[in-house]
Structure formats: C-alpha cells, structure tokens
Amino acid sequence: MKAAILTAPNALRLQEAAAPQLEAGDVVIRVRAATICGTDIRILRGRKTAGVRYPSVLGHEFAGEVVETGDHAGLDLGDRVALCPAIACGHCDRCKRGQENLCADGANIGYEIDGAFAEQIRIPARAVRAGNLRHLPEAMSFAEAALVEPLACVLNGQNKVGLGLGDTVVILGAGPIGLLHVALARLRGATRIIATDPNEHRRAAAQALGADLALDARLPDLVDRLRAETGGRGADVVICAIGLPALARQATDIAAHGGRVSLFAGFSKGETAEMDVNAIHYNEITVTGAFGLSRADYDRAFDLIASGRLNVQPLLTHSFPLDDALAAFETAESGTAIKVAILND
C-alpha cells in the first residue's frame, strides 16, 4: 500500500509500505479522509518529538471504510466509521479519575501507532473493544467525520474553563482550532466572541463562523482595544489557540476579574512564558491547560457534527490525493488554507 512516511524531521515521502501487520481482533480501515493537524506540522518540522518514531506514519484525524472486521460483532465489511485515536488503558490512576486523555499507559494513533496518511490503517483490537469506533450516519461525509477529533479536543478545552451561557470570550488565534473554538463558543451560548489573528482571510472566517469581531493580532494597542471592546472589564474566558508563549501574558492581561484562561495550543518542550502573577492572584484568574480528548469528548463532538448542530463544512477548504501529501502539508502551513484533507477515492 502507499503511505506518506516520516523518516526524520522535514523528511516526508510517499512510499510503498507493507500492509498492516495484524494481531488477533485488529480491524483494518481503508482511509477515505484524513485531515492535517497543526501537531502533524509541528512533528514534521521537528518541533514536537514526544511519542514520535522514525520511520512512522502520521495522521490522527480520519475516517474510512472497514476492510477487515476482526470478527467484532456489529462490524461489517464496508461499514463507514470514524475513530477516537486516543486509546486509554482504563485502569491507571488517571483513567480511574476520568482523565483518559492523560492516561499513563495509553497509546495514540498517529504517534505510537502508525496513523492515517496511508491507504489503510490498523485499529488495535483493544480500541474497538473500548468503543472508540463510531459508525457514520449516511449524511455525514468522511471529511466531516475526520474533524470530530479536533472538535473533541476543543470541547475538552472549553469544559476545562467552564465556557457557557452569557460569557464574553476572546480567542487568540483563528487557525483551524481557533475557528472551532469560535463555532463551539457560539453554540454554547457565549454572548460576545472576539477572535484575533494576523491573517485577514482567517479573521473573515472567524466572523463567518460566529465571532462578533475579529481583530488583527498585530495591532500595537491590541490589549487596550480588547479591553475597550469588552466594556473595560475584560473577557470571562480567554483561549490561546496558537502555540506562541507570549500569548500567555496577553491572555492574563485581557482576562476579567474572576476570568478563566486556557493555554489550549501545543507549545514546544522547554518553552516558557512571562505571566502577570500579581494579576492572577489579585484578580483571581484561573489558568489551565487542555490536552487531547477522552472517548466521552469524542462521542459528544461526533454527535454535534452528525446531528448538524455544528457545521464543520466551511472549515474544509482544500483537499489533495494521497499522492500529493507533501503539497497538502505545504498548503496547510502556508496560511492560505483552513483545514486541508487528504482524500482517497
């Protein structure tokens, strides 16, 4: 089969690869759509190394058709499915506390297990038994299903800061993740949503998806402008949706008294940021991280998209065949696209 194989940082090549080596109960999916995540780009460029193997196949946002059932009841050849790529052990202390996304003994497709930028992908039997697979309704496209995973991560992040009805929300960064934050915040009843980004196209996309205002992140008086736009009080929730450490300080500067800040985006190991600890203390600002997703997050995100409650179709701006995987990555990191899908007919 064909696969886009990562052999080293900055070395991604389409090659012939051996068919998946199966163990008892494993399922094989013919990948029909896999979308490129910012984390995939960070891995390609060597900015993220944890859990990365060389050679390996990236890709954790995907959907496809079952071509080997592993003899699991309720699973038939040709079934259209998507998968939560985070496989938790279910018995470590973190899993027992309901923190599957922080599982000490888990594995993730696209990291420890070869991912979906290939014609076929192996799904370990334990993931199927745990309920990680979901059948797609007829109206749900493979590309839309691939976006369940990033939406589930966004849902986890917004739950961590209790984003809800009546909140004023500022989202720093209007890339694919920031735009999902905009759409979900609107669905959750935020009263006012402001996004920031240096890219004019992405600012327009943020407003199309529900932002009341989108500001150029390069404005020299951005913090003052954001405070003015929130009536001087600041934002109830501030989400850092791009991995720039300097945004951590910006986030606490614009948070309201009692505000909540999410350091949502992935940062590179060893990066540090300056934060106003005085403001955090006296203004009672809560700062939290948000990493990955649980099966519960995945199921809720799946239902939001499958039901049509949250329309992700506007995010899918570019698609490429697997043969053009490198061009797909280049487009994804160029700033001209929102979400790039690799499609297999």
MARMAR-905364 format. One record per residue (C-alpha): x, y, z. Coordinates in steps of 0.02 Angstrom, whole numbers, plus 50000, padded with zeros to 5 digits. Layout:
// MARMAR-905364
@px = X py = Y pz = Z
...
***
This chain:
// MARMAR-905364
@px = 50000 py = 50000 pz = 50000
@px = 50050 py = 50183 pz = 49984
@px = 50091 py = 50286 pz = 50137
@px = 50166 py = 50457 pz = 50175
@px = 50312 py = 50404 pz = 50284
@px = 50404 py = 50520 pz = 50401
@px = 50586 py = 50464 pz = 50409
@px = 50659 py = 50615 pz = 50500
@px = 50612 py = 50796 pz = 50536
@px = 50572 py = 50883 pz = 50371
@px = 50577 py = 50716 pz = 50279
@px = 50405 py = 50657 pz = 50223
@px = 50394 py = 50547 pz = 50069
@px = 50259 py = 50446 pz = 49984
@px = 50321 py = 50266 pz = 49979
@px = 50261 py = 50089 pz = 49960
@px = 50236 py = 50015 pz = 50132
@px = 50195 py = 49843 pz = 50196
@px = 50012 py = 49806 pz = 50232
@px = 49966 py = 49822 pz = 50417
@px = 50028 py = 49677 pz = 50524
@px = 49877 py = 49617 pz = 50619
@px = 49855 py = 49540 pz = 50790
@px = 49700 py = 49445 pz = 50844
@px = 49546 py = 49556 pz = 50840
@px = 49628 py = 49701 pz = 50748
@px = 49522 py = 49797 pz = 50622
@px = 49584 py = 49872 pz = 50459
@px = 49508 py = 50030 pz = 50387
@px = 49531 py = 50095 pz = 50211
@px = 49563 py = 50278 pz = 50244
@px = 49445 py = 50389 pz = 50145
@px = 49485 py = 50557 pz = 50226
@px = 49622 py = 50616 pz = 50343
@px = 49644 py = 50798 pz = 50391
@px = 49807 py = 50882 pz = 50436
@px = 49825 py = 50946 pz = 50614
@px = 49942 py = 51083 pz = 50674
@px = 50025 py = 50949 pz = 50780
@px = 50064 py = 50849 pz = 50623
@px = 50153 py = 51002 pz = 50555
@px = 50249 py = 51027 pz = 50718
@px = 50305 py = 50845 pz = 50710
@px = 50356 py = 50861 pz = 50528
@px = 50460 py = 51015 pz = 50568
@px = 50541 py = 50935 pz = 50721
@px = 50456 py = 51049 pz = 50848
@px = 50370 py = 50903 pz = 50933
@px = 50461 py = 50741 pz = 50968
@px = 50368 py = 50657 pz = 51114
@px = 50294 py = 50492 pz = 51057
@px = 50363 py = 50515 pz = 50881
@px = 50450 py = 50369 pz = 50795
@px = 50556 py = 50365 pz = 50638
@px = 50502 py = 50297 pz = 50519
@px = 50317 py = 50318 pz = 50554
@px = 50152 py = 50371 pz = 50477
@px = 50065 py = 50524 pz = 50548
@px = 49880 py = 50564 pz = 50545
@px = 49755 py = 50553 pz = 50688
@px = 49603 py = 50642 pz = 50615
@px = 49522 py = 50520 pz = 50494
@px = 49376 py = 50413 pz = 50438
@px = 49355 py = 50271 pz = 50315
@px = 49281 py = 50101 pz = 50272
@px = 49306 py = 49936 pz = 50362
@px = 49402 py = 49808 pz = 50257
@px = 49444 py = 49685 pz = 50397
@px = 49320 py = 49664 pz = 50539
@px = 49425 py = 49569 pz = 50665
@px = 49267 py = 49464 pz = 50696
@px = 49192 py = 49601 pz = 50805
@px = 49004 py = 49591 pz = 50824
@px = 48914 py = 49738 pz = 50746
@px = 49055 py = 49775 pz = 50624
@px = 49038 py = 49728 pz = 50441
@px = 49144 py = 49748 pz = 50286
@px = 49112 py = 49915 pz = 50205
@px = 49049 py = 50000 pz = 50363
@px = 49084 py = 50187 pz = 50363
@px = 49172 py = 50229 pz = 50525
@px = 49273 py = 50359 pz = 50619
@px = 49383 py = 50330 pz = 50769
@px = 49437 py = 50414 pz = 50929
@px = 49626 py = 50397 pz = 50908
@px = 49668 py = 50407 pz = 51093
@px = 49672 py = 50231 pz = 51165
@px = 49670 py = 50235 pz = 51355
@px = 49718 py = 50089 pz = 51465
@px = 49564 py = 50110 pz = 51576
@px = 49649 py = 50055 pz = 51737
@px = 49785 py = 50181 pz = 51783
@px = 49753 py = 50313 pz = 51916
@px = 49719 py = 50447 pz = 51785
@px = 49592 py = 50341 pz = 51692
@px = 49506 py = 50298 pz = 51857
@px = 49491 py = 50486 pz = 51893
@px = 49406 py = 50513 pz = 51724
@px = 49563 py = 50584 pz = 51644
@px = 49580 py = 50464 pz = 51497
@px = 49666 py = 50600 pz = 51396
@px = 49809 py = 50597 pz = 51523
@px = 49822 py = 50407 pz = 51529
@px = 49992 py = 50349 pz = 51590
@px = 49990 py = 50190 pz = 51486
@px = 49888 py = 50241 pz = 51335
@px = 49934 py = 50246 pz = 51152
@px = 49883 py = 50363 pz = 51012
@px = 49856 py = 50328 pz = 50830
@px = 49969 py = 50441 pz = 50730
@px = 50103 py = 50439 pz = 50865
@px = 50144 py = 50273 pz = 50949
@px = 50036 py = 50182 pz = 50820
@px = 50050 py = 50218 pz = 50634
@px = 49920 py = 50342 pz = 50575
@px = 49804 py = 50383 pz = 50432
@px = 49910 py = 50465 pz = 50297
@px = 49907 py = 50298 pz = 50208
@px = 49788 py = 50193 pz = 50105
@px = 49749 py = 50080 pz = 50254
@px = 49766 py = 50090 pz = 50442
@px = 49766 py = 49958 pz = 50579
@px = 49650 py = 49985 pz = 50727
@px = 49704 py = 49885 pz = 50879
@px = 49576 py = 49765 pz = 50947
@px = 49576 py = 49849 pz = 51117
@px = 49519 py = 50014 pz = 51038
@px = 49372 py = 49926 pz = 50957
@px = 49326 py = 49836 pz = 51118
@px = 49335 py = 50001 pz = 51214
@px = 49208 py = 50081 pz = 51097
@px = 49325 py = 50200 pz = 51004
@px = 49242 py = 50166 pz = 50835
@px = 49085 py = 50259 pz = 50781
@px = 48976 py = 50220 pz = 50630
@px = 48941 py = 50368 pz = 50518
@px = 48762 py = 50417 pz = 50475
@px = 48728 py = 50424 pz = 50290
@px = 48729 py = 50614 pz = 50281
@px = 48899 py = 50631 pz = 50366
@px = 49047 py = 50639 pz = 50246
@px = 49215 py = 50559 pz = 50283
@px = 49300 py = 50729 pz = 50287
@px = 49173 py = 50797 pz = 50411
@px = 49198 py = 50642 pz = 50519
@px = 49386 py = 50673 pz = 50519
@px = 49353 py = 50838 pz = 50607
@px = 49268 py = 50754 pz = 50755
@px = 49438 py = 50730 pz = 50838
@px = 49492 py = 50913 pz = 50839
@px = 49318 py = 50967 pz = 50891
@px = 49327 py = 50844 pz = 51036
@px = 49491 py = 50923 pz = 51092
@px = 49410 py = 51095 pz = 51083
@px = 49263 py = 51030 pz = 51185
@px = 49383 py = 50966 pz = 51317
@px = 49468 py = 51136 pz = 51325
@px = 49306 py = 51234 pz = 51341
@px = 49244 py = 51116 pz = 51475
@px = 49404 py = 51148 pz = 51574
@px = 49365 py = 51336 pz = 51581
@px = 49178 py = 51314 pz = 51601
@px = 49135 py = 51415 pz = 51446
@px = 48949 py = 51439 pz = 51437
@px = 48794 py = 51546 pz = 51426
@px = 48825 py = 51733 pz = 51435
@px = 49014 py = 51729 pz = 51432
@px = 49121 py = 51856 pz = 51342
@px = 49256 py = 51756 pz = 51253
@px = 49420 py = 51807 pz = 51170
@px = 49505 py = 51679 pz = 51059
@px = 49688 py = 51716 pz = 51019
@px = 49722 py = 51635 pz = 50851
@px = 49597 py = 51596 pz = 50712
@px = 49678 py = 51445 pz = 50633
@px = 49576 py = 51285 pz = 50618
@px = 49574 py = 51258 pz = 50807
@px = 49533 py = 51439 pz = 50845
@px = 49390 py = 51433 pz = 50720
@px = 49320 py = 51276 pz = 50801
@px = 49329 py = 51368 pz = 50968
@px = 49230 py = 51511 pz = 50890
@px = 49095 py = 51396 pz = 50822
@px = 49079 py = 51295 pz = 50982
@px = 49078 py = 51450 pz = 51093
@px = 48934 py = 51519 pz = 50990
@px = 48841 py = 51355 pz = 51006
@px = 48868 py = 51354 pz = 51195
@px = 48787 py = 51523 pz = 51215
@px = 48931 py = 51646 pz = 51230
@px = 48861 py = 51822 pz = 51220
@px = 49011 py = 51904 pz = 51138
@px = 49154 py = 51820 pz = 51044
@px = 49310 py = 51910 pz = 50985
@px = 49447 py = 51824 pz = 50885
@px = 49620 py = 51887 pz = 50844
@px = 49736 py = 51835 pz = 50703
@px = 49861 py = 51919 pz = 50586
@px = 49784 py = 51832 pz = 50435
@px = 49642 py = 51931 pz = 50354
@px = 49566 py = 51775 pz = 50275
@px = 49556 py = 51688 pz = 50443
@px = 49483 py = 51840 pz = 50527
@px = 49345 py = 51839 pz = 50397
@px = 49318 py = 51653 pz = 50427
@px = 49303 py = 51684 pz = 50614
@px = 49163 py = 51809 pz = 50587
@px = 49076 py = 51692 pz = 50465
@px = 49079 py = 51556 pz = 50598
@px = 49005 py = 51666 pz = 50735
@px = 49134 py = 51790 pz = 50802
@px = 49060 py = 51961 pz = 50835
@px = 49227 py = 52042 pz = 50798
@px = 49395 py = 51987 pz = 50728
@px = 49547 py = 52097 pz = 50760
@px = 49719 py = 52099 pz = 50682
@px = 49835 py = 52019 pz = 50810
@px = 49973 py = 52138 pz = 50754
@px = 49885 py = 52294 pz = 50819
@px = 50007 py = 52384 pz = 50934
@px = 49866 py = 52426 pz = 51055
@px = 49780 py = 52257 pz = 51044
@px = 49761 py = 52232 pz = 51232
@px = 49686 py = 52406 pz = 51254
@px = 49571 py = 52376 pz = 51106
@px = 49512 py = 52210 pz = 51176
@px = 49477 py = 52288 pz = 51345
@px = 49380 py = 52428 pz = 51262
@px = 49279 py = 52301 pz = 51162
@px = 49232 py = 52213 pz = 51324
@px = 49172 py = 52372 pz = 51408
@px = 49334 py = 52389 pz = 51505
@px = 49304 py = 52234 pz = 51610
@px = 49399 py = 52107 pz = 51507
@px = 49346 py = 51935 pz = 51448
@px = 49267 py = 51798 pz = 51553
@px = 49361 py = 51668 pz = 51451
@px = 49523 py = 51689 pz = 51352
@px = 49584 py = 51545 pz = 51244
@px = 49760 py = 51534 pz = 51175
@px = 49728 py = 51440 pz = 51014
@px = 49901 py = 51458 pz = 50941
@px = 50062 py = 51397 pz = 51022
@px = 50151 py = 51563 pz = 51050
@px = 50212 py = 51580 pz = 51230
@px = 50194 py = 51770 pz = 51225
@px = 50006 py = 51748 pz = 51212
@px = 50001 py = 51681 pz = 51390
@px = 50042 py = 51855 pz = 51456
@px = 49921 py = 51935 pz = 51334
@px = 49785 py = 51817 pz = 51393
@px = 49803 py = 51863 pz = 51577
@px = 49811 py = 52047 pz = 51530
@px = 49639 py = 52041 pz = 51450
@px = 49552 py = 51922 pz = 51570
@px = 49417 py = 51995 pz = 51681
@px = 49418 py = 51982 pz = 51869
@px = 49374 py = 51801 pz = 51901
@px = 49413 py = 51761 pz = 51720
@px = 49474 py = 51594 pz = 51653
@px = 49621 py = 51570 pz = 51536
@px = 49651 py = 51414 pz = 51431
@px = 49826 py = 51378 pz = 51370
@px = 49750 py = 51266 pz = 51239
@px = 49875 py = 51262 pz = 51097
@px = 50025 py = 51147 pz = 51098
@px = 50190 py = 51225 pz = 51148
@px = 50363 py = 51156 pz = 51116
@px = 50453 py = 51069 pz = 51258
@px = 50557 py = 51189 pz = 51362
@px = 50464 py = 51346 pz = 51310
@px = 50422 py = 51467 pz = 51449
@px = 50316 py = 51623 pz = 51460
@px = 50306 py = 51779 pz = 51566
@px = 50141 py = 51799 pz = 51657
@px = 50075 py = 51934 pz = 51773
@px = 50065 py = 51834 pz = 51934
@px = 50004 py = 51988 pz = 52026
@px = 49852 py = 51998 pz = 51913
@px = 49823 py = 51811 pz = 51926
@px = 49823 py = 51824 pz = 52116
@px = 49727 py = 51985 pz = 52147
@px = 49605 py = 51965 pz = 52002
@px = 49576 py = 51781 pz = 52042
@px = 49613 py = 51725 pz = 51866
@px = 49611 py = 51538 pz = 51834
@px = 49742 py = 51474 pz = 51712
@px = 49725 py = 51297 pz = 51646
@px = 49798 py = 51185 pz = 51513
@px = 49698 py = 51072 pz = 51398
@px = 49770 py = 50919 pz = 51314
@px = 49690 py = 50795 pz = 51197
@px = 49522 py = 50712 pz = 51219
@px = 49429 py = 50571 pz = 51302
@px = 49307 py = 50448 pz = 51224
@px = 49166 py = 50547 pz = 51304
@px = 49228 py = 50707 pz = 51222
@px = 49239 py = 50615 pz = 51056
@px = 49063 py = 50547 pz = 51069
@px = 48990 py = 50719 pz = 51110
@px = 49086 py = 50802 pz = 50968
@px = 49032 py = 50664 pz = 50849
@px = 48850 py = 50692 pz = 50892
@px = 48866 py = 50881 pz = 50869
@px = 48930 py = 50859 pz = 50692
@px = 48822 py = 50709 pz = 50645
@px = 48664 py = 50798 pz = 50702
@px = 48706 py = 50955 pz = 50604
@px = 48711 py = 51061 pz = 50762
@px = 48888 py = 51114 pz = 50719
@px = 48931 py = 51133 pz = 50536
@px = 49115 py = 51099 pz = 50502
@px = 49100 py = 51101 pz = 50313
@px = 49159 py = 51283 pz = 50296
@px = 49324 py = 51234 pz = 50377
@px = 49365 py = 51108 pz = 50240
@px = 49444 py = 51225 pz = 50114
@px = 49572 py = 51115 pz = 50023
@px = 49592 py = 50932 pz = 49977
@px = 49729 py = 50828 pz = 49898
@px = 49752 py = 50647 pz = 49848
@px = 49874 py = 50543 pz = 49950
@px = 49998 py = 50555 pz = 49806
@px = 50011 py = 50742 pz = 49842
@px = 50031 py = 50727 pz = 50030
@px = 50183 py = 50841 pz = 50036
@px = 50091 py = 50976 pz = 49941
@px = 49947 py = 50955 pz = 50063
@px = 50064 py = 50988 pz = 50210
@px = 50139 py = 51139 pz = 50124
@px = 49966 py = 51211 pz = 50094
@px = 49913 py = 51176 pz = 50273
@px = 50058 py = 51277 pz = 50344
@px = 50053 py = 51416 pz = 50214
@px = 49913 py = 51514 pz = 50296
@px = 49808 py = 51508 pz = 50136
@px = 49702 py = 51362 pz = 50194
@px = 49597 py = 51324 pz = 50346
@px = 49581 py = 51135 pz = 50353
@px = 49667 py = 51025 pz = 50225
@px = 49605 py = 50849 pz = 50192
@px = 49696 py = 50705 pz = 50109
@px = 49564 py = 50603 pz = 50017
@px = 49570 py = 50427 pz = 49949
@px = 49438 py = 50382 pz = 49820
***
